[in-house]
Amino acid sequence: MYLDQRTKKFLKVFALIAVVFLLAGCERNLDETGHLIASRAINESTPWSLSQLGFFDFILTYPIARGILFISNMLGNVAWGVVGMTIFINILILPIMIKSTESTQKMQLLQPQLEKIQRKYAGRKDQASQMRQSAEIQALYKKNNISMLSSFSTFLTLPIMLAVWQAVQRVEILYDSTLFGLELGITPMSAITKGAWQYVIIVALVGLTQYLAIEINNIMLKRNPRYKVSKQQQSMRTMNIVMTVMIVWFALSMPTAMSLYWITTSLITVTRTVYIQLYHIEKKKDK
């Protein structure tokens, strides 16, 4: 991917800000036994205090946690609070994701042409050749109306999704709640080792929905007659499997409520991708 100097400077500044946010939001919430650390718990009486919570939690995590509690009080179960707040957050970031998905799909459709340009200049390391290669790629992007910044807009949502992930873990009443006979505060792994095999079902659903959420973009791409599988996309399949296995491991070793969060997020991703494909990408193409 080739970027102009202005874009590179913007991305460097943004990356620095993102790293600060991510590090601020990665503080540990659970102890060695998988129980919520008391000082990290959020409940109805937790004050919205910058000095007590810290910047990241004050801006993002606490409001999301209180949103979960608000929806929980309305619907009678913290599990529905997690589902409802996850849906609400994804609706908020939908405009960003529409732009990002459109740009990503255009990039994937252009992969065969990009690889052709790269083969043309393979082994030519001199500055003149590199500049010509960059110019051809930039011209290809311009011809297809692709903005590099829209491809990176997804990263704007990372602090928000991290805050949701943090908030789900830190809502105190979650650890005493159940849904469909599943205890939301215990880890599926600990339950399965005690013979509670019903927890296998929710972990399996995490794996299936996560893999579908990763693959849905490729599935929708095949609707486009210009679609051709590129070398990059072939190599990504192994990475997708590794990512799915990693999420399944997290689901096994974290409170069951996190599985509910991952399933909800994956189903939203699938629905959002199909919606964007049908009502934004294909509708624009038809016009």
ChimeraX commands (.cxc) that place a marker at each C-alpha (Angstrom):
marker #1 position 0.00,0.00,0.00 radius 0.5
marker #1 position 1.50,3.35,-1.04 radius 0.5
marker #1 position 0.62,6.57,0.77 radius 0.5
marker #1 position 1.49,10.21,0.21 radius 0.5
marker #1 position 3.48,12.13,2.84 radius 0.5
marker #1 position 0.45,13.95,4.25 radius 0.5
marker #1 position -1.41,10.69,4.76 radius 0.5
marker #1 position 1.64,9.08,6.35 radius 0.5
marker #1 position 1.95,11.95,8.85 radius 0.5
marker #1 position -1.74,11.69,9.71 radius 0.5
marker #1 position -1.46,7.94,10.26 radius 0.5
marker #1 position 1.59,8.33,12.50 radius 0.5
marker #1 position -0.23,10.82,14.73 radius 0.5
marker #1 position -3.35,8.67,14.77 radius 0.5
marker #1 position -1.35,5.52,15.55 radius 0.5
marker #1 position 0.26,7.28,18.53 radius 0.5
marker #1 position -3.13,8.36,19.86 radius 0.5
marker #1 position -4.56,4.86,19.31 radius 0.5
marker #1 position -1.67,3.21,21.17 radius 0.5
marker #1 position -2.18,5.55,24.15 radius 0.5
marker #1 position -5.88,4.72,24.24 radius 0.5
marker #1 position -5.33,0.97,23.85 radius 0.5
marker #1 position -2.72,0.84,26.60 radius 0.5
marker #1 position -5.00,2.85,28.87 radius 0.5
marker #1 position -7.83,0.39,28.23 radius 0.5
marker #1 position -5.87,-2.83,28.71 radius 0.5
marker #1 position -5.69,-2.86,32.51 radius 0.5
marker #1 position -6.39,-6.26,34.03 radius 0.5
marker #1 position -9.94,-6.86,35.34 radius 0.5
marker #1 position -9.84,-10.48,36.54 radius 0.5
marker #1 position -7.63,-12.20,39.11 radius 0.5
marker #1 position -5.86,-15.57,38.67 radius 0.5
marker #1 position -9.06,-17.46,39.56 radius 0.5
marker #1 position -11.13,-15.61,36.94 radius 0.5
marker #1 position -13.00,-13.44,39.46 radius 0.5
marker #1 position -13.57,-9.72,39.03 radius 0.5
marker #1 position -11.06,-7.57,40.93 radius 0.5
marker #1 position -13.05,-5.47,43.40 radius 0.5
marker #1 position -11.34,-2.20,42.48 radius 0.5
marker #1 position -12.26,-2.71,38.81 radius 0.5
marker #1 position -15.97,-3.43,39.40 radius 0.5
marker #1 position -18.61,-1.01,38.07 radius 0.5
marker #1 position -22.07,-0.90,39.62 radius 0.5
marker #1 position -24.93,1.56,40.17 radius 0.5
marker #1 position -23.04,3.31,42.98 radius 0.5
marker #1 position -19.70,3.72,41.16 radius 0.5
marker #1 position -19.07,7.48,40.77 radius 0.5
marker #1 position -18.35,8.94,37.33 radius 0.5
marker #1 position -15.07,10.47,38.48 radius 0.5
marker #1 position -12.08,11.22,36.26 radius 0.5
marker #1 position -9.65,10.97,39.20 radius 0.5
marker #1 position -11.01,7.58,40.24 radius 0.5
marker #1 position -11.58,6.01,36.85 radius 0.5
marker #1 position -8.80,7.40,34.66 radius 0.5
marker #1 position -9.19,9.07,31.26 radius 0.5
marker #1 position -10.05,6.02,29.11 radius 0.5
marker #1 position -12.63,4.63,31.56 radius 0.5
marker #1 position -14.12,8.07,32.21 radius 0.5
marker #1 position -14.62,8.81,28.50 radius 0.5
marker #1 position -15.66,5.37,27.22 radius 0.5
marker #1 position -15.79,2.36,29.56 radius 0.5
marker #1 position -17.93,3.82,32.36 radius 0.5
marker #1 position -20.68,5.27,30.10 radius 0.5
marker #1 position -20.91,1.95,28.23 radius 0.5
marker #1 position -21.06,-0.03,31.50 radius 0.5
marker #1 position -23.82,2.25,32.79 radius 0.5
marker #1 position -25.63,1.75,29.47 radius 0.5
marker #1 position -25.47,-2.03,30.03 radius 0.5
marker #1 position -26.91,-1.54,33.54 radius 0.5
marker #1 position -29.66,0.77,32.22 radius 0.5
marker #1 position -30.77,-1.74,29.56 radius 0.5
marker #1 position -30.46,-4.57,32.09 radius 0.5
marker #1 position -32.89,-2.80,34.44 radius 0.5
marker #1 position -35.32,-2.31,31.56 radius 0.5
marker #1 position -35.19,-5.91,30.28 radius 0.5
marker #1 position -34.62,-7.71,33.57 radius 0.5
marker #1 position -31.33,-9.50,32.79 radius 0.5
marker #1 position -27.76,-8.22,32.44 radius 0.5
marker #1 position -27.27,-10.57,29.47 radius 0.5
marker #1 position -29.77,-8.54,27.46 radius 0.5
marker #1 position -27.98,-5.40,28.64 radius 0.5
marker #1 position -24.77,-6.72,27.06 radius 0.5
marker #1 position -26.58,-7.61,23.82 radius 0.5
marker #1 position -28.50,-4.32,23.70 radius 0.5
marker #1 position -25.49,-2.11,24.34 radius 0.5
marker #1 position -23.37,-4.01,21.81 radius 0.5
marker #1 position -26.07,-3.44,19.18 radius 0.5
marker #1 position -26.39,0.26,20.11 radius 0.5
marker #1 position -22.62,0.87,19.83 radius 0.5
marker #1 position -22.49,-0.86,16.45 radius 0.5
marker #1 position -25.34,1.32,15.18 radius 0.5
marker #1 position -23.34,4.41,16.24 radius 0.5
marker #1 position -20.24,3.34,14.31 radius 0.5
marker #1 position -22.19,2.13,11.25 radius 0.5
marker #1 position -21.37,5.22,9.08 radius 0.5
marker #1 position -17.64,4.65,9.64 radius 0.5
marker #1 position -17.96,0.95,8.88 radius 0.5
marker #1 position -19.89,1.62,5.64 radius 0.5
marker #1 position -17.03,3.76,4.30 radius 0.5
marker #1 position -14.42,1.29,5.50 radius 0.5
marker #1 position -16.17,-1.77,4.05 radius 0.5
marker #1 position -16.69,-0.09,0.67 radius 0.5
marker #1 position -13.01,0.87,0.51 radius 0.5
marker #1 position -11.83,-2.57,1.67 radius 0.5
marker #1 position -13.92,-4.35,-0.93 radius 0.5
marker #1 position -12.64,-2.07,-3.70 radius 0.5
marker #1 position -9.09,-2.82,-2.56 radius 0.5
marker #1 position -9.73,-6.57,-2.66 radius 0.5
marker #1 position -11.20,-6.37,-6.15 radius 0.5
marker #1 position -8.07,-4.50,-7.26 radius 0.5
marker #1 position -5.63,-7.04,-5.78 radius 0.5
marker #1 position -5.00,-8.87,-9.11 radius 0.5
marker #1 position -4.14,-5.53,-10.78 radius 0.5
marker #1 position -1.95,-4.48,-7.84 radius 0.5
marker #1 position -0.10,-7.82,-8.01 radius 0.5
marker #1 position 0.39,-7.30,-11.76 radius 0.5
marker #1 position 2.04,-3.91,-11.12 radius 0.5
marker #1 position 4.19,-5.39,-8.34 radius 0.5
marker #1 position 5.34,-8.23,-10.64 radius 0.5
marker #1 position 6.21,-5.63,-13.29 radius 0.5
marker #1 position 8.65,-3.96,-10.90 radius 0.5
marker #1 position 9.80,-7.10,-9.06 radius 0.5
marker #1 position 13.52,-6.98,-8.28 radius 0.5
marker #1 position 13.85,-3.33,-9.33 radius 0.5
marker #1 position 14.96,-1.55,-6.17 radius 0.5
marker #1 position 16.25,1.69,-7.69 radius 0.5
marker #1 position 14.47,4.87,-6.67 radius 0.5
marker #1 position 13.17,5.70,-10.16 radius 0.5
marker #1 position 11.48,2.29,-10.51 radius 0.5
marker #1 position 9.98,2.52,-7.01 radius 0.5
marker #1 position 8.57,5.97,-7.81 radius 0.5
marker #1 position 7.05,4.73,-11.07 radius 0.5
marker #1 position 5.50,1.77,-9.27 radius 0.5
marker #1 position 4.06,4.08,-6.61 radius 0.5
marker #1 position 2.69,6.42,-9.30 radius 0.5
marker #1 position 0.96,3.56,-11.15 radius 0.5
marker #1 position -0.62,2.30,-7.93 radius 0.5
marker #1 position -1.76,5.78,-6.94 radius 0.5
marker #1 position -3.27,6.23,-10.41 radius 0.5
marker #1 position -5.12,2.92,-10.01 radius 0.5
marker #1 position -6.51,4.05,-6.64 radius 0.5
marker #1 position -7.56,7.41,-8.07 radius 0.5
marker #1 position -9.24,5.81,-11.09 radius 0.5
marker #1 position -11.31,3.61,-8.77 radius 0.5
marker #1 position -12.03,6.43,-6.28 radius 0.5
marker #1 position -10.24,4.77,-3.34 radius 0.5
marker #1 position -9.17,6.90,-0.38 radius 0.5
marker #1 position -6.46,5.48,1.86 radius 0.5
marker #1 position -7.89,7.28,4.88 radius 0.5
marker #1 position -11.23,5.49,4.52 radius 0.5
marker #1 position -9.38,2.15,4.64 radius 0.5
marker #1 position -7.89,3.13,7.98 radius 0.5
marker #1 position -11.13,4.53,9.41 radius 0.5
marker #1 position -11.88,1.15,11.00 radius 0.5
marker #1 position -9.11,1.86,13.50 radius 0.5
marker #1 position -11.17,4.77,14.81 radius 0.5
marker #1 position -13.60,2.20,16.20 radius 0.5
marker #1 position -10.97,0.12,18.04 radius 0.5
marker #1 position -10.93,2.19,21.28 radius 0.5
marker #1 position -14.75,2.03,21.36 radius 0.5
marker #1 position -14.86,-1.75,20.88 radius 0.5
marker #1 position -12.11,-2.17,23.49 radius 0.5
marker #1 position -14.21,-0.10,25.90 radius 0.5
marker #1 position -17.23,-2.37,25.25 radius 0.5
marker #1 position -15.03,-5.41,25.90 radius 0.5
marker #1 position -13.79,-3.82,29.16 radius 0.5
marker #1 position -17.27,-2.74,30.26 radius 0.5
marker #1 position -18.74,-6.22,29.80 radius 0.5
marker #1 position -16.09,-7.68,32.09 radius 0.5
marker #1 position -16.46,-4.99,34.76 radius 0.5
marker #1 position -20.24,-4.91,35.30 radius 0.5
marker #1 position -20.44,-6.42,38.78 radius 0.5
marker #1 position -23.94,-7.93,38.67 radius 0.5
marker #1 position -22.93,-9.97,35.63 radius 0.5
marker #1 position -21.00,-12.39,37.85 radius 0.5
marker #1 position -24.15,-13.40,39.74 radius 0.5
marker #1 position -26.41,-13.67,36.68 radius 0.5
marker #1 position -27.57,-16.60,34.54 radius 0.5
marker #1 position -29.06,-16.99,31.06 radius 0.5
marker #1 position -30.65,-20.20,29.75 radius 0.5
marker #1 position -29.12,-22.02,32.72 radius 0.5
marker #1 position -25.60,-20.74,32.02 radius 0.5
marker #1 position -23.75,-18.87,34.76 radius 0.5
marker #1 position -22.40,-15.74,33.08 radius 0.5
marker #1 position -19.65,-15.11,35.64 radius 0.5
marker #1 position -17.79,-18.43,35.37 radius 0.5
marker #1 position -15.49,-19.54,32.57 radius 0.5
marker #1 position -16.79,-22.20,30.15 radius 0.5
marker #1 position -13.53,-24.11,30.63 radius 0.5
marker #1 position -14.08,-24.47,34.39 radius 0.5
marker #1 position -17.69,-25.51,33.83 radius 0.5
marker #1 position -16.82,-28.07,31.13 radius 0.5
marker #1 position -14.13,-29.66,33.32 radius 0.5
marker #1 position -16.87,-30.22,35.92 radius 0.5
marker #1 position -19.06,-31.99,33.38 radius 0.5
marker #1 position -21.34,-29.07,32.40 radius 0.5
marker #1 position -21.26,-29.88,28.69 radius 0.5
marker #1 position -23.92,-27.30,27.80 radius 0.5
marker #1 position -21.12,-24.71,27.87 radius 0.5
marker #1 position -19.58,-26.45,24.83 radius 0.5
marker #1 position -22.54,-25.19,22.80 radius 0.5
marker #1 position -21.93,-21.50,23.50 radius 0.5
marker #1 position -18.17,-21.86,22.82 radius 0.5
marker #1 position -18.96,-23.65,19.54 radius 0.5
marker #1 position -21.31,-20.79,18.61 radius 0.5
marker #1 position -18.47,-18.33,19.31 radius 0.5
marker #1 position -16.21,-20.23,16.89 radius 0.5
marker #1 position -18.83,-20.58,14.14 radius 0.5
marker #1 position -20.06,-16.98,14.27 radius 0.5
marker #1 position -16.53,-15.59,14.53 radius 0.5
marker #1 position -15.34,-17.49,11.44 radius 0.5
marker #1 position -18.45,-16.43,9.52 radius 0.5
marker #1 position -17.86,-12.80,10.56 radius 0.5
marker #1 position -14.33,-12.99,9.16 radius 0.5
marker #1 position -15.33,-14.79,5.96 radius 0.5
marker #1 position -18.52,-12.87,5.15 radius 0.5
marker #1 position -16.69,-10.17,3.21 radius 0.5
marker #1 position -15.14,-12.78,0.88 radius 0.5
marker #1 position -18.52,-14.48,0.53 radius 0.5
marker #1 position -20.17,-11.21,-0.52 radius 0.5
marker #1 position -17.25,-10.35,-2.82 radius 0.5
marker #1 position -18.03,-13.44,-4.90 radius 0.5
marker #1 position -21.28,-11.77,-5.97 radius 0.5
marker #1 position -19.17,-9.33,-7.99 radius 0.5
marker #1 position -18.31,-10.63,-11.51 radius 0.5
marker #1 position -14.92,-8.83,-11.29 radius 0.5
marker #1 position -13.91,-10.91,-8.27 radius 0.5
marker #1 position -10.78,-13.05,-8.58 radius 0.5
marker #1 position -9.02,-14.78,-5.70 radius 0.5
marker #1 position -5.64,-13.10,-5.19 radius 0.5
marker #1 position -2.53,-14.51,-3.54 radius 0.5
marker #1 position -3.06,-12.17,-0.61 radius 0.5
marker #1 position -6.59,-13.46,-0.05 radius 0.5
marker #1 position -5.39,-17.08,-0.21 radius 0.5
marker #1 position -2.79,-16.39,2.48 radius 0.5
marker #1 position -5.39,-14.65,4.65 radius 0.5
marker #1 position -7.44,-17.84,5.00 radius 0.5
marker #1 position -4.86,-19.40,7.32 radius 0.5
marker #1 position -4.80,-16.21,9.37 radius 0.5
marker #1 position -8.60,-16.28,9.61 radius 0.5
marker #1 position -8.50,-19.79,11.06 radius 0.5
marker #1 position -5.81,-18.76,13.56 radius 0.5
marker #1 position -7.90,-15.74,14.58 radius 0.5
marker #1 position -10.97,-17.92,15.11 radius 0.5
marker #1 position -9.02,-20.42,17.25 radius 0.5
marker #1 position -7.63,-17.54,19.34 radius 0.5
marker #1 position -11.12,-16.12,20.01 radius 0.5
marker #1 position -12.39,-19.59,20.96 radius 0.5
marker #1 position -9.52,-19.87,23.46 radius 0.5
marker #1 position -10.47,-16.49,24.93 radius 0.5
marker #1 position -14.10,-17.64,25.13 radius 0.5
marker #1 position -13.07,-20.76,27.04 radius 0.5
marker #1 position -10.89,-18.91,29.54 radius 0.5
marker #1 position -12.99,-15.76,30.17 radius 0.5
marker #1 position -16.42,-15.33,31.83 radius 0.5
marker #1 position -19.29,-16.80,29.81 radius 0.5
marker #1 position -20.75,-13.31,29.35 radius 0.5
marker #1 position -17.84,-12.54,27.02 radius 0.5
marker #1 position -18.99,-15.39,24.75 radius 0.5
marker #1 position -22.36,-13.68,24.56 radius 0.5
marker #1 position -20.59,-10.44,23.59 radius 0.5
marker #1 position -18.51,-12.15,20.88 radius 0.5
marker #1 position -21.51,-13.98,19.40 radius 0.5
marker #1 position -23.52,-10.74,19.30 radius 0.5
marker #1 position -20.63,-8.80,17.74 radius 0.5
marker #1 position -20.05,-11.50,15.09 radius 0.5
marker #1 position -23.74,-11.65,14.12 radius 0.5
marker #1 position -23.83,-7.85,13.87 radius 0.5
marker #1 position -20.71,-7.94,11.65 radius 0.5
marker #1 position -22.35,-10.46,9.32 radius 0.5
marker #1 position -25.60,-8.48,9.15 radius 0.5
marker #1 position -23.75,-5.19,8.65 radius 0.5
marker #1 position -21.57,-6.58,5.85 radius 0.5
marker #1 position -24.57,-8.03,3.98 radius 0.5
marker #1 position -26.48,-4.74,4.42 radius 0.5
marker #1 position -23.56,-2.65,3.13 radius 0.5
marker #1 position -23.05,-4.99,0.17 radius 0.5
marker #1 position -26.71,-4.96,-0.89 radius 0.5
marker #1 position -27.75,-1.39,-0.10 radius 0.5
marker #1 position -24.54,0.60,-0.58 radius 0.5
marker #1 position -22.07,-1.20,-2.86 radius 0.5
marker #1 position -24.43,-3.00,-5.26 radius 0.5
marker #1 position -27.06,-0.25,-5.19 radius 0.5
marker #1 position -24.42,2.34,-6.15 radius 0.5
marker #1 position -23.16,0.03,-8.91 radius 0.5
marker #1 position -26.69,-0.37,-10.31 radius 0.5
marker #1 position -27.15,3.42,-10.40 radius 0.5
marker link #1:1,2 radius 0.2
marker link #1:2,3 radius 0.2
marker link #1:3,4 radius 0.2
marker link #1:4,5 radius 0.2
marker link #1:5,6 radius 0.2
marker link #1:6,7 radius 0.2
marker link #1:7,8 radius 0.2
marker link #1:8,9 radius 0.2
marker link #1:9,10 radius 0.2
marker link #1:10,11 radius 0.2
marker link #1:11,12 radius 0.2
marker link #1:12,13 radius 0.2
marker link #1:13,14 radius 0.2
marker link #1:14,15 radius 0.2
marker link #1:15,16 radius 0.2
marker link #1:16,17 radius 0.2
marker link #1:17,18 radius 0.2
marker link #1:18,19 radius 0.2
marker link #1:19,20 radius 0.2
marker link #1:20,21 radius 0.2
marker link #1:21,22 radius 0.2
marker link #1:22,23 radius 0.2
marker link #1:23,24 radius 0.2
marker link #1:24,25 radius 0.2
marker link #1:25,26 radius 0.2
marker link #1:26,27 radius 0.2
marker link #1:27,28 radius 0.2
marker link #1:28,29 radius 0.2
marker link #1:29,30 radius 0.2
marker link #1:30,31 radius 0.2
marker link #1:31,32 radius 0.2
marker link #1:32,33 radius 0.2
marker link #1:33,34 radius 0.2
marker link #1:34,35 radius 0.2
marker link #1:35,36 radius 0.2
marker link #1:36,37 radius 0.2
marker link #1:37,38 radius 0.2
marker link #1:38,39 radius 0.2
marker link #1:39,40 radius 0.2
marker link #1:40,41 radius 0.2
marker link #1:41,42 radius 0.2
marker link #1:42,43 radius 0.2
marker link #1:43,44 radius 0.2
marker link #1:44,45 radius 0.2
marker link #1:45,46 radius 0.2
marker link #1:46,47 radius 0.2
marker link #1:47,48 radius 0.2
marker link #1:48,49 radius 0.2
marker link #1:49,50 radius 0.2
marker link #1:50,51 radius 0.2
marker link #1:51,52 radius 0.2
marker link #1:52,53 radius 0.2
marker link #1:53,54 radius 0.2
marker link #1:54,55 radius 0.2
marker link #1:55,56 radius 0.2
marker link #1:56,57 radius 0.2
marker link #1:57,58 radius 0.2
marker link #1:58,59 radius 0.2
marker link #1:59,60 radius 0.2
marker link #1:60,61 radius 0.2
marker link #1:61,62 radius 0.2
marker link #1:62,63 radius 0.2
marker link #1:63,64 radius 0.2
marker link #1:64,65 radius 0.2
marker link #1:65,66 radius 0.2
marker link #1:66,67 radius 0.2
marker link #1:67,68 radius 0.2
marker link #1:68,69 radius 0.2
marker link #1:69,70 radius 0.2
marker link #1:70,71 radius 0.2
marker link #1:71,72 radius 0.2
marker link #1:72,73 radius 0.2
marker link #1:73,74 radius 0.2
marker link #1:74,75 radius 0.2
marker link #1:75,76 radius 0.2
marker link #1:76,77 radius 0.2
marker link #1:77,78 radius 0.2
marker link #1:78,79 radius 0.2
marker link #1:79,80 radius 0.2
marker link #1:80,81 radius 0.2
marker link #1:81,82 radius 0.2
marker link #1:82,83 radius 0.2
marker link #1:83,84 radius 0.2
marker link #1:84,85 radius 0.2
marker link #1:85,86 radius 0.2
marker link #1:86,87 radius 0.2
marker link #1:87,88 radius 0.2
marker link #1:88,89 radius 0.2
marker link #1:89,90 radius 0.2
marker link #1:90,91 radius 0.2
marker link #1:91,92 radius 0.2
marker link #1:92,93 radius 0.2
marker link #1:93,94 radius 0.2
marker link #1:94,95 radius 0.2
marker link #1:95,96 radius 0.2
marker link #1:96,97 radius 0.2
marker link #1:97,98 radius 0.2
marker link #1:98,99 radius 0.2
marker link #1:99,100 radius 0.2
marker link #1:100,101 radius 0.2
marker link #1:101,102 radius 0.2
marker link #1:102,103 radius 0.2
marker link #1:103,104 radius 0.2
marker link #1:104,105 radius 0.2
marker link #1:105,106 radius 0.2
marker link #1:106,107 radius 0.2
marker link #1:107,108 radius 0.2
marker link #1:108,109 radius 0.2
marker link #1:109,110 radius 0.2
marker link #1:110,111 radius 0.2
marker link #1:111,112 radius 0.2
marker link #1:112,113 radius 0.2
marker link #1:113,114 radius 0.2
marker link #1:114,115 radius 0.2
marker link #1:115,116 radius 0.2
marker link #1:116,117 radius 0.2
marker link #1:117,118 radius 0.2
marker link #1:118,119 radius 0.2
marker link #1:119,120 radius 0.2
marker link #1:120,121 radius 0.2
marker link #1:121,122 radius 0.2
marker link #1:122,123 radius 0.2
marker link #1:123,124 radius 0.2
marker link #1:124,125 radius 0.2
marker link #1:125,126 radius 0.2
marker link #1:126,127 radius 0.2
marker link #1:127,128 radius 0.2
marker link #1:128,129 radius 0.2
marker link #1:129,130 radius 0.2
marker link #1:130,131 radius 0.2
marker link #1:131,132 radius 0.2
marker link #1:132,133 radius 0.2
marker link #1:133,134 radius 0.2
marker link #1:134,135 radius 0.2
marker link #1:135,136 radius 0.2
marker link #1:136,137 radius 0.2
marker link #1:137,138 radius 0.2
marker link #1:138,139 radius 0.2
marker link #1:139,140 radius 0.2
marker link #1:140,141 radius 0.2
marker link #1:141,142 radius 0.2
marker link #1:142,143 radius 0.2
marker link #1:143,144 radius 0.2
marker link #1:144,145 radius 0.2
marker link #1:145,146 radius 0.2
marker link #1:146,147 radius 0.2
marker link #1:147,148 radius 0.2
marker link #1:148,149 radius 0.2
marker link #1:149,150 radius 0.2
marker link #1:150,151 radius 0.2
marker link #1:151,152 radius 0.2
marker link #1:152,153 radius 0.2
marker link #1:153,154 radius 0.2
marker link #1:154,155 radius 0.2
marker link #1:155,156 radius 0.2
marker link #1:156,157 radius 0.2
marker link #1:157,158 radius 0.2
marker link #1:158,159 radius 0.2
marker link #1:159,160 radius 0.2
marker link #1:160,161 radius 0.2
marker link #1:161,162 radius 0.2
marker link #1:162,163 radius 0.2
marker link #1:163,164 radius 0.2
marker link #1:164,165 radius 0.2
marker link #1:165,166 radius 0.2
marker link #1:166,167 radius 0.2
marker link #1:167,168 radius 0.2
marker link #1:168,169 radius 0.2
marker link #1:169,170 radius 0.2
marker link #1:170,171 radius 0.2
marker link #1:171,172 radius 0.2
marker link #1:172,173 radius 0.2
marker link #1:173,174 radius 0.2
marker link #1:174,175 radius 0.2
marker link #1:175,176 radius 0.2
marker link #1:176,177 radius 0.2
marker link #1:177,178 radius 0.2
marker link #1:178,179 radius 0.2
marker link #1:179,180 radius 0.2
marker link #1:180,181 radius 0.2
marker link #1:181,182 radius 0.2
marker link #1:182,183 radius 0.2
marker link #1:183,184 radius 0.2
marker link #1:184,185 radius 0.2
marker link #1:185,186 radius 0.2
marker link #1:186,187 radius 0.2
marker link #1:187,188 radius 0.2
marker link #1:188,189 radius 0.2
marker link #1:189,190 radius 0.2
marker link #1:190,191 radius 0.2
marker link #1:191,192 radius 0.2
marker link #1:192,193 radius 0.2
marker link #1:193,194 radius 0.2
marker link #1:194,195 radius 0.2
marker link #1:195,196 radius 0.2
marker link #1:196,197 radius 0.2
marker link #1:197,198 radius 0.2
marker link #1:198,199 radius 0.2
marker link #1:199,200 radius 0.2
marker link #1:200,201 radius 0.2
marker link #1:201,202 radius 0.2
marker link #1:202,203 radius 0.2
marker link #1:203,204 radius 0.2
marker link #1:204,205 radius 0.2
marker link #1:205,206 radius 0.2
marker link #1:206,207 radius 0.2
marker link #1:207,208 radius 0.2
marker link #1:208,209 radius 0.2
marker link #1:209,210 radius 0.2
marker link #1:210,211 radius 0.2
marker link #1:211,212 radius 0.2
marker link #1:212,213 radius 0.2
marker link #1:213,214 radius 0.2
marker link #1:214,215 radius 0.2
marker link #1:215,216 radius 0.2
marker link #1:216,217 radius 0.2
marker link #1:217,218 radius 0.2
marker link #1:218,219 radius 0.2
marker link #1:219,220 radius 0.2
marker link #1:220,221 radius 0.2
marker link #1:221,222 radius 0.2
marker link #1:222,223 radius 0.2
marker link #1:223,224 radius 0.2
marker link #1:224,225 radius 0.2
marker link #1:225,226 radius 0.2
marker link #1:226,227 radius 0.2
marker link #1:227,228 radius 0.2
marker link #1:228,229 radius 0.2
marker link #1:229,230 radius 0.2
marker link #1:230,231 radius 0.2
marker link #1:231,232 radius 0.2
marker link #1:232,233 radius 0.2
marker link #1:233,234 radius 0.2
marker link #1:234,235 radius 0.2
marker link #1:235,236 radius 0.2
marker link #1:236,237 radius 0.2
marker link #1:237,238 radius 0.2
marker link #1:238,239 radius 0.2
marker link #1:239,240 radius 0.2
marker link #1:240,241 radius 0.2
marker link #1:241,242 radius 0.2
marker link #1:242,243 radius 0.2
marker link #1:243,244 radius 0.2
marker link #1:244,245 radius 0.2
marker link #1:245,246 radius 0.2
marker link #1:246,247 radius 0.2
marker link #1:247,248 radius 0.2
marker link #1:248,249 radius 0.2
marker link #1:249,250 radius 0.2
marker link #1:250,251 radius 0.2
marker link #1:251,252 radius 0.2
marker link #1:252,253 radius 0.2
marker link #1:253,254 radius 0.2
marker link #1:254,255 radius 0.2
marker link #1:255,256 radius 0.2
marker link #1:256,257 radius 0.2
marker link #1:257,258 radius 0.2
marker link #1:258,259 radius 0.2
marker link #1:259,260 radius 0.2
marker link #1:260,261 radius 0.2
marker link #1:261,262 radius 0.2
marker link #1:262,263 radius 0.2
marker link #1:263,264 radius 0.2
marker link #1:264,265 radius 0.2
marker link #1:265,266 radius 0.2
marker link #1:266,267 radius 0.2
marker link #1:267,268 radius 0.2
marker link #1:268,269 radius 0.2
marker link #1:269,270 radius 0.2
marker link #1:270,271 radius 0.2
marker link #1:271,272 radius 0.2
marker link #1:272,273 radius 0.2
marker link #1:273,274 radius 0.2
marker link #1:274,275 radius 0.2
marker link #1:275,276 radius 0.2
marker link #1:276,277 radius 0.2
marker link #1:277,278 radius 0.2
marker link #1:278,279 radius 0.2
marker link #1:279,280 radius 0.2
marker link #1:280,281 radius 0.2
marker link #1:281,282 radius 0.2
marker link #1:282,283 radius 0.2
marker link #1:283,284 radius 0.2
marker link #1:284,285 radius 0.2
marker link #1:285,286 radius 0.2
marker link #1:286,287 radius 0.2
view
